[in-house]
Amino acid sequence: EENGELEADIAHHWQQISPLHWRFFLRPGVHFHHGRELEMDDVIASLKRINTLPLYSHIAEIVSPTPWTLDIHLTQPDRWLPLLLGQVPAMILPREWETISNFASHPIGTGPYAVIRNSTNQLKIQAFDDFFGYRALIDEVNVWVLPEIADEPAGGLMLKGPQGEEKEIESRLEEGCYYLLFDSRTHRGANQQVRDWVSYVLSPTNLVYFAEEQYQQLWFPAYGLLPRWHHARTIKSEKPAGLESLTLTFYQDHSEHRVIAGIMQQILASHQVTLEIKEISYDQWHEGEIESDIWLNSANFTLPLDFSLFAHLCEVPLLQHCIPIDWQADAARWRNGEMNLANWCQQLVACKAMVPLIHHWLIIQGQRSMRGLRMNTLGWFDFKSAWFAPPDPE
């Protein structure tokens, strides 16, 4: 898990029978958080639920030939299938989940923690005593959202423990970035001159320069989707004749979206271009049916990056609406291990379909008595492996 390697979970072993046939051996005696024992029908129903998603559409058949054995047949080979089945869309839910009240805010699974409370300002999870693996070492985790600082930059995670302890800080650049997405469905979004000029005046260094100091401390100019890549080239470009306005859209309830959009609005206004800013719901953003000249998006990738980068971009319908490439053909090459991912991303950046903007510095600040903290690429850590060391005896 820490290095992006697959770990056994509900499936304790698996094997590839043929290029189009995988077999998974499931663990018996697994319980859901609401008490019922996991059954094979729950697993099959959960996997059939996602068959309409692009990355799972090649699943032809899911059957159980013998107890606790699951066979998955594909229409095309996929070296990434075990990793795909470990992603959020493939989570195993009780087959009756649609009839369970408040399931969206209080989901039920089989993991080491169960959701106890989920409100607008607090998420409380509690160690699940009937978890089939090692019980979590921390009994309870509370994640608080503080309204009074909602507009402050959110690049860090602060862990509270015993008072008066010496603090320890870990930081890293995120594997991902904020980026502009040009919408090829609109006249201005598809215009290469507009893309070239907008990406020039809204360059990463310009955005950081015009940001307030509190953001400058956490932002790092991005020239590729990953910090190690330098795919973008800042080339001076002339403003297209007749360009007077642009539309920028992003999903709501994200304070940094507003901050970045405000900086863009200020920069474009200095060039006599009006930026119309629209906020829509996350569901509307994800579906991608709405058109906009430009979209302000973000992406964070987990390990292994060769898997998660393409998987993340391919599973967002908005990107498929905005970027007119053969996504299905690219997905087939990716599944077969035939895609050079760096070159593929460089092509998207070169044509300004996507324009990287900012990487975040991710920070974890905690007490020295906390053990087992290893920051992941999202700036979090594995709760079930963390623990507090007791004070030394006097």
C-alpha positions as CSV (number, residue, x, y, z in Angstrom):
1,E,0.0,0.0,0.0
2,E,2.7,2.5,1.0
3,N,4.6,1.9,-2.3
4,G,1.6,1.5,-4.4
5,E,1.7,-2.3,-4.3
6,L,-1.5,-4.3,-4.0
7,E,-2.3,-5.8,-0.6
8,A,-4.6,-8.7,0.0
9,D,-8.0,-7.7,1.5
10,I,-11.4,-9.2,0.9
11,A,-9.6,-11.1,-1.9
12,H,-6.7,-13.0,-0.2
13,H,-5.2,-14.3,-3.5
14,W,-5.8,-13.9,-7.2
15,Q,-4.4,-15.2,-10.5
16,Q,-4.6,-14.6,-14.2
17,I,-5.9,-17.7,-15.8
18,S,-5.6,-16.3,-19.4
19,P,-5.4,-12.8,-20.9
20,L,-9.2,-12.5,-20.7
21,H,-9.8,-14.5,-17.5
22,W,-8.9,-13.6,-13.9
23,R,-9.7,-15.6,-10.7
24,F,-10.0,-14.1,-7.2
25,F,-10.2,-16.1,-4.0
26,L,-12.3,-14.3,-1.3
27,R,-12.0,-14.4,2.4
28,P,-14.9,-16.0,4.3
29,G,-16.2,-14.6,7.6
30,V,-16.0,-10.9,6.6
31,H,-18.6,-8.7,8.2
32,F,-20.2,-5.4,7.2
33,H,-20.3,-2.5,9.7
34,H,-24.0,-3.1,10.2
35,G,-23.4,-6.7,11.3
36,R,-24.3,-8.8,8.3
37,E,-21.8,-11.2,6.9
38,L,-20.5,-10.5,3.4
39,E,-21.9,-12.8,0.8
40,M,-20.7,-13.5,-2.8
41,D,-23.9,-11.8,-4.1
42,D,-22.7,-8.6,-2.5
43,V,-19.4,-8.7,-4.4
44,I,-21.0,-9.6,-7.7
45,A,-23.7,-6.9,-7.4
46,S,-21.0,-4.3,-6.5
47,L,-18.9,-5.1,-9.5
48,K,-21.9,-5.3,-11.9
49,R,-22.9,-1.8,-10.7
50,I,-19.8,-0.2,-12.3
51,N,-19.9,-2.1,-15.6
52,T,-21.1,1.1,-17.3
53,L,-18.0,3.1,-16.4
54,P,-15.3,3.5,-19.1
55,L,-12.5,1.7,-17.3
56,Y,-14.8,-1.2,-16.3
57,S,-16.8,-1.6,-19.5
58,H,-14.6,-4.4,-20.7
59,I,-15.9,-6.7,-18.0
60,A,-17.9,-9.3,-19.9
61,E,-19.0,-11.7,-17.1
62,I,-18.7,-12.1,-13.4
63,V,-19.4,-15.6,-11.9
64,S,-18.7,-17.7,-8.9
65,P,-17.8,-21.3,-10.0
66,T,-17.2,-22.5,-6.4
67,P,-17.8,-21.0,-3.0
68,W,-15.6,-17.9,-2.3
69,T,-14.2,-18.0,-5.8
70,L,-14.9,-15.2,-8.2
71,D,-14.1,-15.4,-12.0
72,I,-14.0,-12.3,-14.1
73,H,-14.0,-12.6,-17.9
74,L,-13.0,-9.6,-20.0
75,T,-13.5,-8.6,-23.6
76,Q,-9.9,-7.3,-23.9
77,P,-6.7,-8.0,-21.8
78,D,-6.1,-5.7,-18.8
79,R,-2.9,-5.8,-16.8
80,W,-4.3,-3.3,-14.4
81,L,-7.5,-5.2,-13.4
82,P,-6.5,-6.0,-9.8
83,L,-5.6,-2.4,-9.2
84,L,-8.9,-1.3,-10.8
85,L,-10.8,-3.5,-8.3
86,G,-9.1,-1.6,-5.5
87,Q,-10.4,1.7,-6.6
88,V,-13.3,3.7,-5.0
89,P,-15.9,2.8,-7.8
90,A,-15.3,-0.9,-7.1
91,M,-15.8,-0.7,-3.4
92,I,-17.9,-3.7,-2.1
93,L,-21.2,-2.5,-0.6
94,P,-24.1,-4.5,0.9
95,R,-26.4,-5.3,-2.1
96,E,-29.3,-3.6,-0.3
97,W,-27.4,-0.3,0.0
98,E,-30.0,1.6,-1.9
99,T,-32.6,0.8,0.8
100,I,-30.4,1.8,3.8
101,S,-31.3,5.3,5.1
102,N,-28.6,8.0,5.0
103,F,-26.3,5.7,3.1
104,A,-24.5,8.5,1.3
105,S,-23.5,10.3,4.5
106,H,-23.1,7.1,6.6
107,P,-21.8,4.5,4.2
108,I,-21.4,0.8,5.2
109,G,-18.4,-1.3,4.2
110,T,-16.1,-3.9,5.7
111,G,-13.0,-1.7,6.5
112,P,-11.1,-1.2,9.7
113,Y,-13.1,2.0,10.6
114,A,-16.9,2.6,10.6
115,V,-18.5,6.0,10.1
116,I,-20.2,7.1,13.4
117,R,-20.9,10.7,12.6
118,N,-20.8,12.8,9.4
119,S,-22.0,16.4,9.5
120,T,-21.0,19.6,7.7
121,N,-18.2,20.2,10.2
122,Q,-17.2,16.8,11.6
123,L,-16.4,13.3,10.4
124,K,-16.1,10.7,13.2
125,I,-14.9,7.2,12.5
126,Q,-14.5,4.4,15.0
127,A,-12.4,1.2,14.9
128,F,-14.5,-1.7,13.8
129,D,-14.0,-4.5,16.3
130,D,-15.2,-7.2,13.8
131,F,-12.7,-6.2,11.1
132,F,-11.3,-9.3,9.5
133,G,-7.7,-8.0,9.7
134,Y,-5.6,-6.5,12.5
135,R,-7.8,-4.1,14.5
136,A,-6.9,-0.4,14.2
137,L,-4.6,0.9,16.9
138,I,-6.3,4.2,17.3
139,D,-9.9,3.8,18.6
140,E,-11.4,6.9,17.1
141,V,-10.5,9.5,14.6
142,N,-12.3,12.9,14.3
143,V,-11.8,15.1,11.2
144,W,-13.0,18.7,11.9
145,V,-13.8,21.3,9.3
146,L,-13.5,24.7,10.9
147,P,-15.9,27.3,9.2
148,E,-14.0,30.3,10.5
149,I,-10.8,29.3,8.6
150,A,-12.6,27.8,5.5
151,D,-11.1,30.6,3.3
152,E,-7.5,29.9,4.5
153,P,-5.2,27.8,2.3
154,A,-5.7,24.2,3.0
155,G,-2.4,22.5,2.3
156,G,-1.8,20.8,5.6
157,L,-3.1,18.3,8.1
158,M,-2.6,19.0,11.8
159,L,-2.8,16.1,14.2
160,K,-3.8,16.7,17.9
161,G,-2.4,14.5,20.7
162,P,-1.2,15.1,24.2
163,Q,-0.6,18.8,25.1
164,G,2.9,20.2,25.4
165,E,4.6,17.7,23.1
166,E,7.3,18.6,20.6
167,K,5.9,18.8,17.1
168,E,7.1,17.0,14.1
169,I,6.5,18.1,10.5
170,E,6.6,16.2,7.2
171,S,6.1,17.8,3.8
172,R,6.2,16.9,0.1
173,L,5.0,18.2,-3.2
174,E,1.7,16.6,-4.3
175,E,1.7,14.2,-7.3
176,G,-0.8,16.3,-9.3
177,C,-1.8,19.9,-9.8
178,Y,-4.4,22.5,-10.5
179,Y,-4.8,22.8,-14.2
180,L,-6.9,24.7,-16.9
181,L,-9.0,22.5,-19.2
182,F,-10.0,24.1,-22.5
183,D,-13.4,23.0,-23.7
184,S,-13.2,22.1,-27.4
185,R,-17.1,22.3,-27.6
186,T,-17.0,26.1,-27.5
187,H,-15.6,28.4,-30.2
188,R,-13.2,30.2,-27.9
189,G,-12.2,27.0,-26.0
190,A,-11.3,25.3,-29.3
191,N,-9.4,28.3,-30.8
192,Q,-5.6,27.6,-30.6
193,Q,-4.7,31.3,-30.6
194,V,-7.0,31.8,-27.5
195,R,-5.4,28.8,-25.8
196,D,-1.9,30.0,-26.5
197,W,-2.5,33.5,-25.3
198,V,-4.5,32.6,-22.2
199,S,-1.9,30.0,-21.1
200,Y,0.8,32.7,-21.6
201,V,-0.9,35.4,-19.5
202,L,-2.2,33.0,-16.9
203,S,1.2,31.2,-16.5
204,P,2.0,29.5,-13.2
205,T,4.5,32.1,-12.3
206,N,2.0,34.9,-12.9
207,L,-0.6,33.2,-10.7
208,V,1.9,32.7,-7.9
209,Y,3.2,36.3,-8.3
210,F,-0.3,37.9,-7.9
211,A,-1.3,35.5,-5.0
212,E,-1.2,36.6,-1.4
213,E,1.8,35.5,0.7
214,Q,-0.2,32.8,2.6
215,Y,-0.8,31.0,-0.8
216,Q,2.7,31.7,-2.1
217,Q,4.1,29.6,0.8
218,L,2.0,26.6,-0.3
219,W,2.0,26.9,-4.1
220,F,4.7,25.8,-6.5
221,P,4.6,26.6,-10.3
222,A,3.5,23.5,-12.3
223,Y,4.9,22.8,-15.8
224,G,3.6,19.2,-16.0
225,L,0.9,17.2,-14.4
226,L,3.6,15.7,-12.1
227,P,6.3,17.7,-10.4
228,R,9.0,15.7,-12.2
229,W,7.7,16.6,-15.6
230,H,8.6,19.9,-17.5
231,H,6.2,19.6,-20.4
232,A,4.8,23.1,-20.6
233,R,6.7,25.9,-22.4
234,T,5.9,29.5,-21.7
235,I,5.9,31.1,-25.1
236,K,5.0,34.8,-25.6
237,S,1.7,35.1,-27.6
238,E,-0.3,38.0,-28.9
239,K,-3.9,38.5,-27.8
240,P,-6.4,37.3,-30.4
241,A,-8.3,40.1,-32.1
242,G,-11.8,40.5,-30.9
243,L,-11.3,38.6,-27.6
244,E,-13.3,40.5,-25.0
245,S,-14.7,37.8,-22.7
246,L,-14.2,34.2,-21.5
247,T,-16.1,31.9,-19.3
248,L,-14.4,29.9,-16.4
249,T,-16.3,27.2,-14.6
250,F,-15.5,25.0,-11.6
251,Y,-17.3,23.1,-8.9
252,Q,-18.5,24.9,-5.8
253,D,-17.6,24.8,-2.1
254,H,-13.9,24.9,-2.8
255,S,-12.3,28.1,-1.5
256,E,-9.1,27.9,-3.5
257,H,-11.0,27.6,-6.7
258,R,-12.4,31.1,-5.9
259,V,-9.0,32.4,-5.0
260,I,-7.3,31.2,-8.2
261,A,-10.3,32.4,-10.3
262,G,-10.1,35.8,-8.7
263,I,-6.4,36.1,-9.6
264,M,-7.2,35.1,-13.2
265,Q,-10.0,37.6,-13.4
266,Q,-7.6,40.3,-12.2
267,I,-4.9,39.4,-14.7
268,L,-7.3,39.2,-17.7
269,A,-9.0,42.5,-16.7
270,S,-5.6,44.2,-17.1
271,H,-5.7,42.9,-20.8
272,Q,-9.3,44.2,-21.3
273,V,-10.8,40.7,-21.2
274,T,-13.8,40.0,-18.9
275,L,-13.7,36.7,-17.1
276,E,-17.2,35.4,-16.3
277,I,-16.9,32.9,-13.4
278,K,-19.5,30.2,-12.8
279,E,-19.8,27.7,-9.9
280,I,-21.7,24.5,-10.4
281,S,-22.4,21.4,-8.3
282,Y,-19.8,18.6,-8.2
283,D,-22.2,16.3,-9.9
284,Q,-22.7,18.7,-12.8
285,W,-19.0,19.2,-13.1
286,H,-18.3,15.5,-13.2
287,E,-21.0,14.7,-15.7
288,G,-19.5,17.3,-18.1
289,E,-22.8,18.2,-19.9
290,I,-22.4,21.9,-19.3
291,E,-20.1,23.8,-21.7
292,S,-17.5,26.5,-20.7
293,D,-14.6,28.1,-22.5
294,I,-12.3,27.1,-19.7
295,W,-12.5,24.8,-16.7
296,L,-10.5,25.1,-13.5
297,N,-9.8,21.6,-12.3
298,S,-7.4,19.7,-10.0
299,A,-6.0,16.2,-10.0
300,N,-4.2,14.2,-7.3
301,F,-2.6,10.9,-8.2
302,T,-1.8,7.9,-6.0
303,L,0.8,5.2,-6.4
304,P,1.6,3.6,-8.8
305,L,1.5,6.6,-10.9
306,D,1.5,4.7,-14.2
307,F,-1.9,3.3,-13.2
308,S,-3.6,6.2,-11.4
309,L,-2.7,9.0,-13.8
310,F,-4.5,7.6,-16.8
311,A,-7.2,6.0,-14.7
312,H,-8.1,9.3,-13.0
313,L,-8.2,11.3,-16.2
314,C,-10.1,8.7,-18.1
315,E,-12.8,8.2,-15.5
316,V,-13.9,11.9,-15.5
317,P,-16.6,12.3,-18.2
318,L,-15.9,16.1,-18.4
319,L,-12.4,15.5,-19.8
320,Q,-13.8,13.1,-22.5
321,H,-16.3,15.8,-23.5
322,C,-13.6,18.5,-23.7
323,I,-10.7,16.7,-25.3
324,P,-11.6,15.1,-28.6
325,I,-9.2,12.2,-28.7
326,D,-9.9,8.4,-29.1
327,W,-10.2,7.6,-25.4
328,Q,-11.2,4.0,-26.0
329,A,-8.2,3.3,-28.2
330,D,-5.9,4.9,-25.6
331,A,-7.5,2.9,-22.8
332,A,-6.9,-0.3,-24.8
333,R,-3.2,0.7,-25.2
334,W,-2.9,1.5,-21.5
335,R,-4.5,-1.8,-20.5
336,N,-2.0,-3.7,-22.6
337,G,1.0,-1.7,-21.3
338,E,1.7,-0.2,-24.7
339,M,1.2,3.5,-23.6
340,N,4.1,5.9,-22.9
341,L,2.2,7.9,-20.3
342,A,4.7,10.8,-20.2
343,N,4.5,11.3,-24.0
344,W,0.7,11.0,-23.9
345,C,0.4,13.7,-21.2
346,Q,3.0,15.9,-23.0
347,Q,0.8,15.9,-26.1
348,L,-2.2,17.1,-24.1
349,V,-0.1,19.9,-22.6
350,A,1.6,20.8,-25.9
351,C,-1.8,21.4,-27.7
352,K,-3.0,23.3,-24.6
353,A,-5.9,21.0,-24.0
354,M,-4.7,21.0,-20.4
355,V,-2.5,23.7,-18.9
356,P,-0.8,22.8,-15.5
357,L,-0.9,25.6,-13.0
358,I,0.1,24.9,-9.4
359,H,1.5,22.0,-7.3
360,H,0.7,22.1,-3.6
361,W,3.1,21.6,-0.7
362,L,1.5,18.9,1.4
363,I,2.2,19.1,5.2
364,I,1.5,16.8,8.1
365,Q,2.1,18.4,11.5
366,G,1.8,16.1,14.5
367,Q,3.2,15.1,17.9
368,R,6.4,13.1,18.2
369,S,4.6,10.4,20.2
370,M,2.7,9.4,17.1
371,R,4.1,6.4,15.3
372,G,3.3,4.8,12.0
373,L,2.8,8.1,10.2
374,R,3.8,7.9,6.5
375,M,2.4,10.6,4.3
376,N,0.8,9.4,1.1
377,T,0.6,11.3,-2.2
378,L,-2.7,12.9,-1.1
379,G,-1.2,14.4,2.1
380,W,-2.9,11.9,4.4
381,F,-1.8,8.7,6.2
382,D,-3.1,5.2,6.9
383,F,-5.2,5.7,10.1
384,K,-5.2,2.0,11.0
385,S,-1.4,1.8,11.2
386,A,-0.9,4.9,13.3
387,W,-0.5,4.8,17.1
388,F,0.5,6.9,20.1
389,A,3.6,5.8,22.0
390,P,3.0,6.1,25.8
391,P,5.3,8.4,27.8
392,D,8.5,7.0,29.2
393,P,8.1,5.7,32.8
394,E,9.5,8.1,35.4
